[in-house]
Amino acid sequence: MTSALDRDFAGRLELVARAETMINAGSKSFRFASRLFDRTTRERSWLLYAWCRTCDDLADGQVLGHDAQAPADPGARLALIQRETDRALAREATGEAAFDALALVVRECGIPHRFVRDHVDGFALDAVGWRPESEADLLRYCYHVAGAVGCMMAVLMGVAPDDEATLDRAADLGIAFQLANIARDLVEDARVGRVYLPQAWLKEEGVTEAGLSEPQHREALARMAGRLCELEQSYRASARVGAARLPFRCRWAVLAAARIYGAIAEKVAALGPAAWDQRVTTSKAEKLSYVAAAWGEAYSSTARPEQADRADLWRRPVVQQGR
């Protein structure tokens, strides 16, 4: 006779396997870095990724991060994300692998529900065609779509849910990742009606949203991408301070991911107007070199008091509440 414990274990194995399949197809960079975690942390990171990837695909009308098309029913898709996420947080079986994966990883790691809801709020912004007016608006958006995920990953790696100082650094890493992604995908996003550059920047450059994907505006686009990449460097540097507070293998994985995503931003900045002639990526050989460099950094990394100040950086909302 099969016990309930056996069934639960088998169900977990299936969810992990499905999550691994998703990350293998959806994110080579995250998959590469996740291999540096211990087995339990690695599996939990895949489970969280599966939920994030599925929500992102639903919101963007894409499959595993590819071939985005502006969905005709963004409100209905958002309602689906919200409904199934709420069911997962209530520990209901949804019958959908990604949402059941969320329920499992939240239960196993004690991830605060507020971070999950913060992430869903990012999809709500996209659903109503939101545009950032200022740099602060852009950073707030980056927090919702990626910084909140950084906070969830930090808790998953053992950071206490009330360690706000370290969670700030984890949010900074997610923000840095998102800034790199936005810079890389400026033209691709504009073609499907997604514009994440602050309206104030566009006005300064005299470029309309409709003109973002036009070749004659590539010089202006490169200048704005350069501003994104400068911001990315600041938030990535802040995140390194938080990484020093993690266990070694987690620290190594985080620093490797920071180098891999940071390289994307650096390439975009270096290519200038040619950055969107083809998709900017990092090769397997480059990833291996970043992993090796991250090992040395992780081995010697310590958080020094003079590194603690992040007064000039955007601050995430902190709500003093329970899960």
N, C-alpha and C positions, 0 to 999 in steps of 0.2 A: 504494500500500500504506500502511495506517495504522500508524504507529510506536507503540511502547509509550508514548513521551512524549506523543503525541497522545491516546492512550486515557486516560492519567492526567489530562491537562488537561481532557478532556471530562468525565471522572468528577468532577473537582473542581467544574467549572461546574455540574453537575447537583446535587451535594450542596449547594453554596451556594444554588442556586435553591430547593431544597426547604427549606433552613433559613430562607431569607427568607420563604417562604410561611408557615412555622410561626410566626415571630416577628410577622408581620403580623396573624395571627389570635390569637396567644396573649398578647402583651404590648405594648400601645400605648406605655407609658412607656419600656420598654427600647428598643423600635424607634425611638422619637423621639430618644432620647439617642444611640443608635448611629449615627445619620446624621451626627453631628459628627465621627466618626472619619475618618481617611484610608481609602481603599478597602480596602486589605489588612487593616487592623485591623478595619474594619467587617465584612468577610466572615468573618474568624476569630471575631469575637464572635458572629456568627449561628450558625456551626458549633458553638460551645460551647453556645450557647443551645439549639440543637436537641436535643442530648443531655440537658441539664438538664431541658428541658420534657418530653421523652419519659419520662424516669425519674420525674418528678413525676406525670405523668398515670398511669403504670402503678401507682405507689404509692397514689395517691389515688382511682383509679377514675373519672377525669375525662377530658375531651377538651379539649386545648389550654387547660387551666386553668379550665374551666367545668364546672358540673353535677357536682360531686364527690359520690360515693357511696361509703360504706364498702365496700371490696372484700371478697368472701367468702373470698378465698384470698390474704391478704397475704403469707404465707410463700412461696407459689409465685411471686408477682409479684417479691418481693425476690430470689429465686433467679435469676429471669430477668434482672433488672437486673445482678446480680453476675456471672453467667455471660457475658453479652454484653459487659459492660464489661471483664472480664478478657480476653476475646478481642480487643477493640479495643486494649487496652494491649499485647497481644502482637503487634499489627500483623496480625491475621488479618482477612480480609474477612468481615463478618458477614452481609451481604445486607440489613441493616437500616440505612436511611439515617442515623438519628440516631447509631448506634454507629459507623458508618463515618466520620461527621463527627467524632466524638471522636477516633478513631484519626488522622485527618488533622490536626486542629489540635494534638494532642499532639506529633505528629511535626514539624510545621512550627515550633512555638514552643518545644519542649523543656519542656513543662509537667511538673513533677514528678508522678510517679504517686501520691505520698502525698496530694496535694490531691484527686485524683480519688477515691481510696479514702476519704478523710475525708468527702467529700460523700455517697458511697454509705452510709457509716455512719449518716448522718442518716435515710435511708430505712429502715435496719434498726431504728432506734429507733421509728419510726412503726409498723413491721410487728408489733412485739410490744406495741403499746398503751402505750408508755412515757409517763410523766407526770413533769414536773419537780417536785421537792420544794421547791427553793429558787430564788432568783434566779440563783445561779451555775449551777444545772442548766439553767435556761432559756437562759442565755447560751451555755452549751456546745452546746445544741441549735441555737441560732441560728448558731453557728459552722459546725456540720456542714452545715446545709441551705443556708446562704447565705454565711457568712464564707469557707468553703473556695473557693466560686465566686469571691469577691472576690480571693483569692490567685491563682487560675488566670487571672482577667482581668488582674491586674497583670503576671504573667509574659508573657501574650499581648501586653501593651502595652510590653514591653521591660524590665520590672524583673528584675534578676538573681535567680535562684531561691534564692540564699543571702543576699539582702538582707533579713534578717529584720525589721529596723526598718520598712522600707517595707511589707513583707508584713503586718505587724501592723496597719498603717493600712488596708490593703486589706481585711483581715478585718473591721476595725471598720465599714467601709462596708457590707459584706454583712450584718453583724449589725444595723446600723441599718435597712437595708431590711426585714429579716425582722421586726424589732420593729414597724415600721409596718404590715406586712401582717397580723401577728397581731392588733394592735389593731383594725384595720379589720374583720377577719373573725371576731372572737370569737364572735358568735352563729351565723354560718353554719357555722363549724368545730364548735361544740358540738352542732349538730343532726346531724352525721354522726359524733359520737363522738370528735372531736379536741379536746383541751383542753390548751392550752399555758401557761395561767396557773399559776404555782407553787402547789402545794398549800398552802404556808404562807400565801399571800395569801388564798386561798379561806377558810381557817380563820379568819383575822383578820376577814373580812367576814361570816362565818357563811353562806356560800353553798355549796351542793353543786354538783357537776358537772351533775347533772340539772336544776338550777335556773338554770343560766347563761343559757339562752335564754328564760326566763320574764320577762314585762314587769315584774313586781313587783320584780325585782332589778336593774333598769337603773341605779339610782343607785349601787349597789355596783359594778356592772360598769364604770360610767363612772369611778369612782375608781381601779379597777385598770387600766383603759385609760390613765388619766392617768399612772400609774406607768410603764407601758410607754413612753409618749411622752416622758417625762422621760429615760428610759434612751436612747431613740432619739436625742435631742438630743445627749447626751454622746458617743455613738459616732459620730454624724455629724460633730461638731466635730473629733474625733480624725482622722477620715478626711480632712478637708480638709488637714491637715498633710501626709499622704502624697500627696495629689493634687498638691501644689506641686512634687513631685519628678518628675512625669511630663512628657513632651513636651507642647507647647501644646495640640494638638488633642485628645489623650487627656485632658489636664487639664480642658479645656473640657467634654468629654462627661461626665466623672466628676462634675464640679461641677454640671452641669445635672441629671444623674440624682439627685444628692443633694438638690437643691432640689425636684425633682418628687416623689420619694418622701417627703421631709421634709414637704412640703405635705400629704400624706395624713395623716401623724401629727398635724400641727398642726390639721387640720380635725376629726379624731376627738376630739382633746382639747377643741377649742372647742365642738363640738356636745354634749358631755356625754351625757346619757341618750338623746338623739335620734340618736346617731351610727350606730345600726343600723336606723333606719327605712327607709333606702335605702342602697345601696352608695356609699361615699365615693369620688369620682374627682376628677381634674383635667381641665379642659376643654382643648381645643387652644389657645385664646387664653392660658390660664394657662401651659401648657407653653411657648409661645413667649416669654412674659415671663420665665420661669425661664431659658430658654436665653440670652436677651439679658443677663440679670443675671449669669449664669455666665460669659459672655464677658468682661465687665468684671472679674469676680473672677479668672478665669484669667489675664488679661493682666497683672494686678498682683500675682498670688499668689507669695509666697515662703515657704519653711519657715524660720521663725525659731527659734533655739535654745530660747527660753523656751516654745515650743509643743511641744517634744519629749516632755515628761513625760506618760506615761499610766499612772502608778503605781496610780491608783484604778480602772482599768478591768480587766475580766476578761482573762486572758492565754490565748491559744490554745496548744495543745500544740506544741512544736517538737521534732522528731526529727532528730538529726544523722545523716542518711543520704543516699544517692544517690537517683536517680529511682526 
